[in-house]
Amino acid sequence: MDVLRQQRNDSPARMEPLAKLPVFWALEGKRVVVAGGTDAAAWKAELLAACGAHVEIFAETLGDACTALLAGKLGHPSASICHHQRDWQEADLDDAVLAIGDCDHDDEARRFFDAARAVGVPVNVIDKPDYCQFQFGSIVNRSPVVVSISTDGAAPILAQAIRRRIETLLPQALKGWAGLAQALRDGINERLAPGPQRRAFWEKFVDRAFSSSDTPEEGVGGLLLEEAERLRGVPAHMSRGRVTLVGAGPGDAELLTLKAVRALQAADVILFDDLVSAEVLELARREAKRMLVGKRGGRTSCRQEDINDMMVKLAKAGKHVVRLKSGDPMIFGRAGEEIAHLDREGIPVDVVPGITAASAMASRLGISLTHRDHAQSVRFITGHSRHGGLPDDVNWKSVADPHTTTVFYMGGRTAALIAERLVAEGLAPSTPVMVMSDVSRDTQRHWRGSIAKLHEGIAVIGYEQPVLIAVGSAFAARVVADQDDIQPELYLRREA
């Protein structure tokens, strides 16, 4: 029975649209035609030969790069390159698996393109997107690990910049570890059944690969197979999972740590907060089950006890659970309660810190929270108690210290009370204040003014979205004073 899946606009897609499908093609021992003897054709020929292809170049004359390529040594043992000193003909495309052309004019490009299509050979005409059925990406080579980057032909320089960044993230030693993984695969599959045990083995393998700057030593493969043999003796139902508390940062996915991304890529189940952005979740493993367990003031929320029980149940089922929290899990994230509960149940737990909202706010504003001319310390304080009012176990006299920068989290609904209490404890009404909502997101907004006018700032910014209130003279470096008071000013920031 045929089923037509209609486009739905009321729920997000599991995968964003792709401009092109990334495909990795085996070319070892395959015949590839390259029409043209230019330097650009030489680069494509060298790339194809690196994959083990039999490359045939058709050109009346060759440039220096092609001449050097024919005279040089090829890295792949199955590769070969030969030169036919004539222009290509339609019959040359028979039995080829790919056709690459370097054509000066559109009429020549069209003729090559049409000839290749007529015999069913995928074709690429260099630098002529209209005559390309596929494109070459910018490559990071740690073969058998190969990373290819494409911008769909829109920005080759951007693709090269992305490649340079990835080059710095992937150690050269990864090539050796990837080769070892390839050699071990069959042996591991024989010893460990699909599921938690096999995933646990490979996750430990990956940890070793990325924590080492050296290629694996001789004999490591045998030791790893022995370790897999020991795991085989553990019944699957006794395999215990683990929990990783991961800081998602304030929203901007680029503020995630590398360790956080690795945890998201290794997760079986992700329990995420309501404030975690879609951009951060996009970096998670596709197969991971995602469960919203958000807690927001004034809204229907999951109970902390239920979240604790859920983590234990999933971990005891052998799952790697990632508890994804906005900001840093150790700052107003109730991580202490979760860690204590997991410890009581004997569940292994790790913590990956995240960038807390106050740090992101300071970077966005270009303000040092501990500017040496203004503040000698910084405090992060919750803006409300369990009952919704001001916390009564805070030393407000100390908080009103003019030489300290204080950042209130979750203080939108109590902003007026905060201002009133600080002034009552001796803080000058003209003390600078910054209010920011949706820190680091496209919808980020901030207001600047004085503590005396904080209620006005909150009225403008609102408190439906996460709000930070930062108080202290450190903000004077970015606030223009007007006599004895600060003129309030609203900024709407729309990040591209």
C-alpha positions in Angstrom: 0.0 0.0 0.0 1.5 3.3 -1.0 1.5 6.1 1.6 1.9 9.7 0.7 3.6 11.7 3.5 2.2 15.2 3.5 4.3 18.2 4.5 3.3 19.3 8.0 4.0 22.7 9.2 3.0 22.2 12.8 6.1 20.1 13.8 9.8 20.5 13.1 11.5 18.1 10.7 14.0 15.6 12.1 16.5 16.8 9.5 16.9 20.1 7.9 16.8 20.3 4.1 20.1 19.3 2.3 21.3 21.2 -0.8 23.1 18.1 -2.0 23.3 14.5 -0.8 26.9 13.8 0.4 28.0 10.5 -1.1 31.4 8.7 -0.7 32.2 6.8 -3.9 34.6 3.8 -4.1 36.9 4.3 -7.1 39.6 1.7 -6.6 40.3 0.0 -9.9 37.7 2.0 -11.7 38.3 3.9 -15.0 37.8 7.7 -14.9 38.1 10.1 -17.8 39.6 13.6 -17.5 39.2 15.8 -20.5 41.8 18.6 -20.4 45.5 19.1 -19.4 45.2 22.2 -17.3 46.3 22.6 -13.7 42.7 22.4 -12.5 42.4 19.1 -14.4 45.6 17.9 -12.8 44.2 18.5 -9.3 41.1 16.5 -10.1 43.2 13.7 -11.6 45.5 13.6 -8.6 42.4 13.4 -6.3 40.9 10.6 -8.2 44.2 8.7 -8.3 44.4 9.0 -4.5 41.2 7.0 -4.4 42.9 4.2 -6.5 41.2 5.0 -9.8 42.7 4.4 -13.3 42.7 7.9 -14.6 42.9 8.6 -18.4 43.7 12.2 -19.4 42.7 13.3 -22.9 44.5 16.5 -24.0 46.6 17.7 -26.9 49.0 19.5 -24.5 49.6 19.3 -20.8 50.3 22.0 -18.3 53.2 21.9 -15.8 51.0 20.3 -13.1 49.8 17.5 -15.3 53.3 16.8 -16.5 54.6 16.7 -12.9 51.7 14.4 -12.0 52.6 11.9 -14.7 56.2 11.9 -13.7 55.6 11.6 -10.0 54.8 8.7 -7.7 51.2 7.8 -6.9 50.3 7.2 -3.3 47.6 4.6 -3.8 48.9 1.1 -4.9 45.9 0.5 -7.2 46.1 3.9 -9.0 47.4 4.7 -12.5 47.4 7.7 -14.7 47.9 7.7 -18.5 47.9 10.4 -21.1 46.3 10.3 -24.5 47.7 13.1 -26.6 44.5 14.0 -28.3 41.1 15.6 -27.6 38.5 13.4 -26.1 35.9 11.6 -28.2 32.5 10.3 -27.3 33.7 6.6 -27.4 36.2 7.5 -24.7 33.4 7.7 -22.2 32.3 4.1 -22.6 32.9 2.0 -19.5 34.0 5.1 -17.5 32.5 5.5 -14.0 33.1 9.3 -13.9 33.8 12.0 -16.4 35.6 15.2 -15.5 36.0 18.0 -18.1 37.9 21.3 -18.1 36.2 23.2 -20.9 36.9 26.8 -21.9 33.6 27.6 -23.5 30.0 26.7 -22.8 29.4 25.0 -26.1 32.3 22.6 -25.4 31.1 22.1 -21.9 27.6 21.3 -23.1 28.9 18.8 -25.7 31.0 17.0 -23.0 28.1 17.1 -20.5 25.6 15.7 -23.0 28.0 13.0 -24.2 28.6 11.7 -20.7 24.9 11.7 -19.9 24.1 9.9 -23.0 26.1 6.9 -21.9 25.0 7.2 -18.2 28.3 8.5 -16.8 28.1 11.0 -13.9 29.8 14.2 -15.1 31.5 17.3 -13.7 32.7 20.2 -15.8 35.2 22.2 -13.7 33.9 25.7 -12.6 30.7 25.3 -14.6 27.9 24.4 -12.2 25.3 24.2 -14.9 27.1 21.2 -16.4 27.8 19.3 -13.2 25.8 16.4 -11.9 28.0 16.3 -8.8 30.5 18.5 -7.1 33.9 18.1 -5.3 34.0 19.2 -1.7 36.8 20.7 0.3 38.5 17.7 1.9 40.1 16.8 5.3 42.0 13.6 4.8 42.6 11.3 7.7 41.8 8.3 5.6 40.0 6.0 6.2 38.4 9.0 7.9 37.5 11.5 5.1 35.6 14.7 5.8 34.2 16.6 2.8 32.7 20.1 3.0 30.3 21.6 0.4 28.6 25.0 0.2 26.7 23.9 -2.9 29.1 26.0 -5.0 28.0 29.2 -3.4 31.1 30.0 -1.4 34.3 27.9 -2.0 36.3 30.2 0.2 33.9 29.5 3.1 34.3 25.8 2.5 38.1 26.2 2.7 37.8 28.1 5.9 35.6 25.4 7.4 38.2 22.8 6.3 41.0 24.6 8.1 39.0 24.7 11.3 38.2 21.0 11.1 41.9 20.3 10.3 42.8 21.8 13.7 40.2 19.6 15.5 41.2 16.2 14.0 44.7 15.1 15.1 46.9 13.5 12.5 47.1 10.4 14.8 43.4 9.8 14.0 44.4 8.2 10.7 46.2 5.4 12.7 43.3 4.9 15.1 40.7 4.8 12.3 42.9 2.2 10.5 42.9 0.2 13.7 39.2 0.4 14.1 38.8 -0.8 10.5 41.1 -3.8 11.4 39.2 -4.6 14.6 35.7 -4.3 13.3 35.1 -7.9 12.3 36.7 -9.2 15.5 34.5 -6.9 17.7 31.4 -7.9 15.8 32.1 -11.6 16.4 32.6 -11.0 20.1 30.0 -8.4 21.0 26.3 -8.4 19.9 24.8 -5.1 18.7 23.6 -3.0 21.6 24.9 -1.5 24.8 28.1 -3.6 25.1 29.3 -2.9 21.5 28.5 0.8 21.8 30.3 0.9 25.2 33.4 -0.7 23.6 33.5 1.7 20.7 32.9 4.8 22.9 35.9 3.9 25.0 37.9 3.3 21.8 36.9 6.8 20.6 37.9 8.3 23.9 41.4 6.8 23.6 41.7 8.0 20.0 40.9 11.6 20.8 42.9 11.7 24.0 46.1 10.5 22.3 48.4 12.6 20.1 50.2 9.5 19.0 49.3 6.7 16.6 48.3 3.4 18.4 51.3 1.3 19.5 51.9 -2.2 18.2 49.9 -4.7 20.2 47.1 -2.4 21.1 44.7 -4.2 18.8 45.2 -7.5 20.6 44.6 -5.9 24.0 41.4 -4.3 22.8 40.2 -7.7 21.5 40.9 -9.2 24.9 38.9 -6.4 26.5 36.0 -7.2 24.1 36.2 -10.9 25.1 35.8 -10.0 28.7 32.8 -7.8 27.9 31.2 -10.8 26.1 31.0 -12.6 29.4 28.7 -10.0 30.9 25.0 -10.7 30.3 23.4 -7.9 28.3 20.7 -7.3 31.0 23.5 -6.6 33.5 25.2 -4.0 31.4 24.9 -0.7 33.3 24.6 2.5 31.4 25.7 5.9 32.5 24.6 9.5 32.7 26.4 12.6 31.4 25.3 16.0 32.6 26.0 18.4 29.7 26.0 22.2 29.7 24.3 23.4 26.5 25.3 27.0 27.1 22.9 29.9 26.7 21.7 29.0 23.2 24.3 29.7 20.6 25.5 26.3 19.4 28.9 27.7 18.6 29.4 28.2 22.4 29.3 24.4 23.0 32.5 22.8 24.1 34.1 20.0 22.0 33.5 17.6 24.8 29.8 18.5 24.9 29.4 17.8 21.2 31.1 14.4 21.6 28.7 13.5 24.4 25.7 14.5 22.3 27.1 12.4 19.4 27.5 9.3 21.8 24.1 9.5 23.5 21.4 6.9 23.4 18.8 9.2 25.0 18.9 13.0 25.5 16.8 14.5 28.3 16.8 18.2 27.4 15.6 21.4 29.1 13.0 23.7 27.6 15.6 26.4 27.1 18.0 24.3 25.0 18.1 25.7 21.5 17.2 23.7 18.3 20.7 24.5 17.0 22.3 22.7 19.9 20.0 19.6 19.4 20.9 19.6 15.7 24.4 18.5 16.8 23.2 15.4 18.6 23.4 11.8 17.3 20.5 11.3 14.8 19.5 7.9 16.4 19.4 9.3 19.9 15.9 9.5 21.5 15.1 13.0 22.5 12.8 13.7 25.5 11.8 17.2 26.6 11.9 17.5 30.4 11.7 21.3 30.7 11.1 23.2 33.8 9.9 26.8 33.3 8.5 29.3 35.9 4.7 29.7 35.5 4.4 26.8 33.1 3.6 23.1 33.2 6.8 21.4 34.0 8.4 18.0 34.7 9.0 17.3 38.4 12.6 17.0 39.4 11.8 13.6 41.1 10.4 12.3 37.8 13.5 13.4 35.9 15.7 11.7 38.5 13.8 8.4 38.2 13.8 8.6 34.4 17.6 8.9 34.3 18.0 5.9 36.6 15.6 3.7 34.7 17.2 4.5 31.4 20.8 4.0 32.7 19.9 0.7 34.3 18.6 -0.4 30.9 22.1 0.1 29.6 21.6 3.4 27.9 24.0 6.3 27.8 21.8 9.2 29.0 22.8 12.8 28.3 21.0 15.2 30.6 21.3 18.4 28.5 20.9 21.6 30.6 20.9 25.2 29.5 24.0 27.1 30.5 26.2 25.3 33.0 24.7 22.4 34.9 26.6 23.3 38.0 25.2 26.9 38.2 21.5 27.0 39.1 21.0 23.7 37.3 20.0 21.5 40.2 22.9 19.2 39.2 23.7 18.5 42.8 20.4 16.8 43.4 20.7 14.8 40.2 24.2 13.6 41.0 23.3 12.7 44.5 20.3 10.6 43.3 22.5 8.8 40.7 25.2 8.1 43.2 22.7 6.5 45.5 21.6 4.2 42.7 25.2 3.4 41.7 24.9 5.0 38.3 28.2 6.4 36.9 27.8 10.1 36.2 30.1 12.6 34.4 29.7 16.4 34.1 30.6 18.5 31.0 30.5 22.1 31.9 28.9 24.7 29.7 29.2 28.5 29.3 26.9 30.1 31.8 24.6 32.9 30.7 26.5 35.6 32.6 29.7 34.9 30.8 28.0 35.0 27.4 26.3 38.2 28.4 29.6 39.8 29.3 31.2 38.7 26.0 28.2 40.0 24.0 28.4 43.4 25.7 32.2 43.6 25.7 32.2 44.1 29.4 34.5 42.6 32.0 32.6 41.5 35.0 35.7 42.0 37.1 37.1 45.2 35.6 40.0 46.1 37.9 38.9 49.7 38.2 35.4 48.8 39.2 34.9 45.3 40.7 37.2 42.9 42.7 34.7 40.1 42.7 31.6 38.7 40.9 28.5 37.0 42.3 25.8 34.9 40.6 22.6 34.9 42.7 19.2 33.4 42.1 16.6 36.1 41.7 13.8 34.2 43.5 13.2 31.7 46.2 11.3 28.4 46.0 8.2 30.3 46.9 8.6 33.0 44.2 9.8 35.9 46.3 13.3 37.1 47.1 15.5 34.5 48.6 15.7 35.1 52.4 19.0 33.3 53.0 21.1 35.8 51.1 23.2 38.4 52.8 21.8 41.4 51.0 24.1 43.8 52.8 27.0 42.0 51.2 25.3 41.9 47.8 25.0 45.7 47.9 28.8 46.0 47.9 29.6 48.7 45.2 32.9 46.9 44.5 31.2 43.7 43.4 29.5 42.8 40.1 26.3 40.9 40.8 24.3 38.9 38.2 20.8 37.8 39.1 19.5 34.7 37.3 15.8 34.1 37.0 15.0 37.5 38.5 12.6 39.0 36.0 9.5 38.7 38.1 11.3 40.0 41.2 13.3 42.8 39.6 11.5 45.6 41.4 12.0 43.9 44.7 15.7 43.4 43.9 16.2 47.0 43.2 14.3 48.1 46.3 16.3 45.8 48.5 19.7 46.8 47.1 19.0 50.5 47.5 17.7 49.9 51.1 21.0 48.2 51.9 23.0 51.2 50.7 23.6 50.8 47.0 23.5 54.1 45.1 20.3 54.4 43.0 22.5 55.6 40.1 24.4 52.2 40.0 24.5 50.9 36.4 22.3 48.0 35.5 22.1 45.8 32.4 19.1 43.6 31.7 19.4 41.0 29.0 17.0 38.3 27.7 17.7 35.4 25.4 21.4 35.8 25.8 23.4 34.8 22.6 20.2 34.0 20.6 18.8 35.8 17.5 16.1 37.2 19.7 18.6 38.7 22.2 17.6 42.0 23.7 19.2 44.2 26.4 18.4 47.4 28.3 20.8 49.6 30.2 20.0 52.0 32.9 20.3 52.5 36.6 19.1 50.5 39.6 16.5 53.2 40.3 14.9 52.5 36.9 15.2 48.8 36.8 11.5 48.4 36.9 11.2 50.3 33.7 13.8 48.1 32.0 11.9 44.9 33.0 8.7 46.4 31.7 10.3 46.9 28.3 12.2 43.6 28.2 9.6 41.4 29.8 10.2 38.2 31.6 8.6 35.5 29.5 12.0 34.7 28.1 15.1 33.9 30.3 16.3 37.2 31.9 19.6 38.2 33.5 20.0 41.3 35.6 23.5 42.5 36.1 24.3 45.2 38.6 27.6 47.0 39.3 29.9 49.9 38.4 31.8 47.6 36.0 29.1 48.5 33.5 30.0 52.2 33.6 32.7 51.5 31.0 30.0 51.0 28.5 27.3 53.2 29.9 27.2 57.0 29.2 26.3 58.9 32.4 24.1 62.0 32.3 24.9 64.0 35.5 24.0 61.8 38.4 21.8 59.3 36.7 22.0 56.8 33.8 19.8 57.4 30.8 17.9 54.1 30.0 18.4 52.7 26.6 17.0 49.7 24.9 18.9 47.6 22.4 17.4 44.9 20.1 20.0 42.6 18.8 19.3 40.5 15.8 22.2 38.2 15.1 22.7 37.1 11.4 
